Amino acid sequence: MADPKIKIALVGLGNMGKNHYRVLQSNSDFEIVAIVDANKDAIAGHKDLPPFYTDYKALSDVTFDAAVIAAPTEHHFDITKFLLDLGKPTLVEKPLAHTPEKARELAAYAEEKNVLLAVGHVERANPAVRKLKEVIERGWLGDPIHYNFTRVGGYPSNVKKGNNVLLDLAVHDLDILNFLEGEFQVKASVCHKSIQADIPDTAEILLFKEGGSSANIHVNWITPTKIRTLRVTGTKGVCFVDYMLQTCVLWGGNLLNGNPGREFDYKDLQTHYRNSDKIEFGVAQEEPLKVQLKEFYKALQGEEHALCLAPQGANVVELAQKAF
């Protein structure tokens, strides 16, 4: 007999909530049994929706197994704590909370209640990032020396109070550092407030790991086109990842044949540059949000998974705050 579907309550039906609704509907392991959104108009244009509520506290009277929260960031803390009190495993959209203190409190509360709390840092589920992790773990890149992230473009149509480019964009790449190599520390940062006087919309962050590699993250809402890329320099080569195109390409100085070890003149250098090995890895492309949902299913089944758990999510919020 097939396992019964996992009954899900979805809190938030805004831009990201609609995406969660779509992927939940497309996954046969889940059944949406309740939707919550404070805005009654959120359901306009939707047909055959599950029961709809405007107050998340109504979920006390609903039978469900787990929850997905896609509400505005400023509401993450209250809604998540409520669901943890109900003992419901929860996947909350990034960032975990709007302040490091609230994020740490949620992580500690989930541990106290012994309830799964995961954070929707969806780039972990990006097939290109997963391929990069394999490249690093197999030693094809050598030892990572430096990570260079660029995540720009896409000024929000409505910037919520307390939000900024660090909590909106930089948290993705801060989490990817955790995913690839563990926790880093902020060394320095610069923020600009170009459009609104009190909201950072551009940031440059320099990070390091004790005895390990360094990283810099550039984020902004200003660039008129979206760019989402990562370059990792290692002792054997350099790897380029495009999050949006889901590509992973490794360049190296004669990676396949080894270094000939002789002196180069300039013409030799040009020839060597043109003939540097290029390995474009096959990446099985899939929407990261769908991959993340599969990981959530594994976690709910008690299986090994690659989700960002609450303590890591809290660390990311703390790093973002230090870079403010």
C-alpha positions in Angstrom: 0.0 0.0 0.0 1.3 3.4 -0.9 2.1 5.9 1.9 -0.7 8.4 2.5 -0.2 11.9 1.3 1.3 14.4 3.7 -1.3 17.0 4.6 0.1 20.5 4.2 -1.0 23.9 5.5 0.3 26.7 3.4 0.6 30.1 5.1 1.0 32.9 2.6 -0.3 33.2 -0.9 1.7 36.1 -2.2 4.3 35.9 -4.9 6.4 33.2 -3.3 3.3 31.5 -1.8 1.8 31.0 -5.2 5.0 29.2 -6.3 4.8 27.0 -3.3 1.2 26.3 -4.0 2.1 25.3 -7.6 4.9 22.9 -6.7 2.9 21.4 -3.8 0.0 20.7 -6.2 2.4 19.1 -8.7 3.9 16.7 -6.1 1.8 13.6 -5.5 3.3 13.1 -2.0 1.5 16.2 -0.7 -2.0 17.4 -0.3 -2.8 21.0 0.6 -5.6 21.0 3.2 -5.5 24.6 4.2 -4.3 28.0 2.9 -3.9 31.0 5.1 -3.4 34.6 4.0 -4.4 37.8 5.7 -5.5 39.3 2.4 -8.9 38.0 1.3 -8.1 39.0 -2.3 -5.1 36.6 -2.4 -7.5 33.8 -3.6 -8.9 35.9 -6.5 -8.7 34.0 -9.7 -7.9 30.7 -8.1 -10.4 27.8 -8.5 -11.0 24.7 -6.4 -8.8 25.9 -3.5 -8.6 24.1 -0.2 -10.3 25.7 2.8 -9.1 29.3 3.2 -8.4 31.3 6.4 -7.3 34.8 7.0 -5.9 34.1 10.5 -3.1 31.5 10.9 -4.4 30.7 14.4 -7.4 29.0 12.8 -5.0 26.2 12.0 -5.5 25.0 15.6 -8.7 23.5 14.5 -7.3 22.0 11.2 -5.9 18.5 10.8 -2.6 18.6 9.0 0.8 17.0 9.2 3.3 19.8 8.3 3.4 23.5 7.2 5.0 25.7 4.6 5.3 29.4 5.5 5.6 32.0 2.7 4.3 35.0 4.6 6.2 38.3 4.7 9.5 38.1 6.7 8.3 40.3 9.6 5.6 37.6 10.4 7.9 34.6 10.2 8.6 34.6 14.0 5.1 34.6 15.2 3.7 32.1 12.7 6.6 29.7 13.1 6.5 29.8 16.9 2.7 29.1 16.7 3.3 26.1 14.4 6.1 24.8 16.6 3.7 25.0 19.6 1.3 22.8 17.6 4.2 20.4 17.1 4.1 20.7 13.3 7.2 20.2 11.1 7.7 23.5 9.2 9.5 24.8 6.2 9.7 28.6 6.4 10.8 30.8 3.6 14.1 32.6 3.9 15.2 34.4 6.0 14.3 32.5 9.1 13.4 35.7 10.9 13.9 39.5 10.5 16.5 39.7 13.3 19.3 37.4 14.6 17.8 37.4 18.0 14.4 36.1 16.7 16.1 33.6 14.4 18.2 32.2 17.2 15.1 32.0 19.5 13.2 30.0 16.8 16.1 27.6 16.4 16.3 27.0 20.1 12.6 26.6 20.4 12.5 24.0 17.6 15.2 22.1 19.4 13.3 22.4 22.7 10.1 21.1 21.1 12.0 18.5 19.1 10.2 19.6 15.9 11.7 19.9 12.5 12.2 23.5 11.4 13.8 24.0 8.0 14.5 27.3 6.1 13.7 27.7 2.4 17.2 28.6 1.2 16.3 27.2 -2.2 19.7 27.6 -3.9 20.8 24.5 -1.9 18.4 22.6 -4.1 19.8 24.2 -7.4 21.2 21.3 -9.4 24.1 23.4 -10.5 25.1 24.1 -6.9 24.8 20.4 -6.1 27.1 19.6 -9.0 29.6 22.2 -7.7 29.5 20.6 -4.2 30.3 17.2 -5.9 33.2 18.9 -7.9 34.6 20.2 -4.6 34.2 17.0 -2.6 35.8 14.9 -5.4 38.8 17.2 -5.4 38.6 18.1 -9.1 38.9 21.8 -8.1 41.6 21.2 -5.6 41.4 23.1 -2.3 38.9 26.0 -2.5 40.7 29.3 -2.0 38.1 32.0 -2.8 34.4 32.3 -3.6 33.0 35.2 -5.6 29.3 35.7 -5.7 27.2 38.1 -7.8 23.5 38.3 -7.2 22.0 41.5 -8.7 18.8 42.8 -10.2 15.1 42.7 -9.4 14.1 45.7 -7.2 11.1 44.6 -5.2 7.8 46.2 -6.2 7.0 46.7 -2.5 9.8 46.8 0.0 8.4 45.6 3.4 9.5 47.4 6.6 12.7 45.9 7.9 13.6 44.3 4.6 16.8 45.1 2.7 19.0 43.7 0.0 21.0 41.7 2.6 18.0 39.8 4.0 16.5 39.5 0.5 19.4 38.5 -1.7 22.7 38.1 0.3 21.2 35.4 2.6 21.1 33.0 -0.4 24.8 33.1 -0.9 25.7 33.3 2.8 23.8 30.0 3.0 25.6 28.5 0.0 28.9 29.1 1.8 27.5 27.1 4.8 26.4 24.4 2.4 29.7 24.1 0.6 32.2 24.7 3.3 30.7 25.5 6.7 30.4 28.8 8.6 32.3 31.9 7.6 32.9 35.2 9.4 32.3 38.7 8.2 35.6 40.6 7.7 34.2 43.8 6.2 31.2 45.2 4.3 29.9 48.3 2.5 26.2 49.1 2.0 24.6 51.7 -0.2 21.1 53.3 0.2 20.6 54.5 -3.4 16.9 54.7 -3.8 15.3 54.9 -0.3 17.2 56.7 2.4 16.8 54.0 5.1 16.9 50.8 3.1 20.2 49.3 1.8 19.8 48.2 -1.8 23.5 47.4 -2.6 26.1 45.6 -0.5 29.6 44.2 -0.8 30.6 41.6 1.9 34.1 40.2 2.5 34.1 37.0 4.5 36.7 34.5 5.7 37.0 31.1 7.4 39.6 30.5 10.0 42.5 28.6 8.4 40.4 28.3 5.2 39.2 30.2 2.2 37.7 33.6 1.7 34.7 34.9 -0.1 33.1 38.1 -1.4 29.4 38.6 -2.1 28.1 41.4 -4.2 24.3 42.0 -4.1 22.1 44.8 -5.4 18.5 45.5 -6.4 19.7 48.2 -8.9 21.2 46.3 -11.9 18.4 46.3 -14.6 18.9 42.6 -15.3 19.1 39.6 -13.0 22.5 38.0 -12.7 23.1 35.1 -10.3 26.6 33.6 -10.6 29.3 32.1 -8.5 33.0 31.7 -9.2 35.1 29.4 -7.1 38.9 29.5 -7.3 40.8 26.4 -6.2 44.3 25.1 -6.3 43.7 23.1 -9.5 41.3 25.4 -11.4 38.4 27.7 -11.3 34.7 26.7 -11.4 31.9 28.9 -12.8 28.3 28.4 -11.8 25.3 30.1 -13.2 22.3 29.7 -10.9 19.7 30.7 -13.4 21.0 28.7 -16.4 22.0 25.8 -14.1 25.5 25.4 -15.5 28.7 24.3 -13.9 32.0 24.7 -15.8 35.5 23.9 -14.6 38.5 25.6 -16.2 42.0 24.5 -15.3 45.6 24.7 -16.5 45.9 21.3 -18.2 43.7 19.6 -15.7 43.5 16.4 -17.8 47.2 16.0 -18.7 49.1 17.7 -15.8 51.5 20.7 -15.9 54.4 20.1 -18.3 56.6 22.0 -15.9 58.8 24.0 -18.3 59.4 27.7 -18.7 56.8 29.5 -20.8 57.5 32.5 -23.0 54.6 34.8 -23.9 53.5 32.9 -27.0 53.5 29.7 -25.0 51.4 31.5 -22.4 48.8 32.5 -25.0 48.7 28.9 -26.4 48.4 27.5 -22.9 45.5 29.9 -22.1 43.7 29.0 -25.3 44.1 25.3 -24.6 43.3 25.3 -20.9 41.0 22.4 -20.1 37.4 23.2 -20.0 35.0 20.6 -18.4 31.3 21.4 -18.7 29.5 19.1 -16.3 26.2 17.6 -17.2 23.5 19.1 -14.9 20.1 17.5 -14.7 18.1 20.7 -14.7 15.1 21.0 -12.5 13.2 23.8 -10.7 15.0 24.2 -7.4 11.7 24.7 -5.5 10.6 21.3 -6.7 13.9 19.8 -5.6 13.6 21.5 -2.2 10.1 20.0 -1.7 11.5 16.5 -2.3 14.1 17.2 0.3 11.3 18.3 2.7 9.6 15.0 2.1 12.7 13.1 2.9 13.1 15.1 6.1 9.5 14.4 7.1 10.2 10.7 6.5 13.2 10.8 8.8 15.6 10.3 5.9 18.9 12.1 5.1 18.2 15.4 3.4 20.0 18.6 2.3 17.7 21.2 3.7 18.9 24.3 5.6 18.0 23.6 9.3 17.1 26.4 11.8 20.6 26.8 13.4 22.2 27.3 10.0 19.3 29.7 9.0 19.9 31.7 12.2 23.7 31.9 11.4 22.8 33.3 8.0 20.6 36.0 9.5 23.4 36.9 12.0 25.9 37.2 9.2 23.5 39.5 7.2 23.1 41.7 10.3 26.9 42.0 10.8 27.2 43.1 7.2 24.5 45.8 7.6 
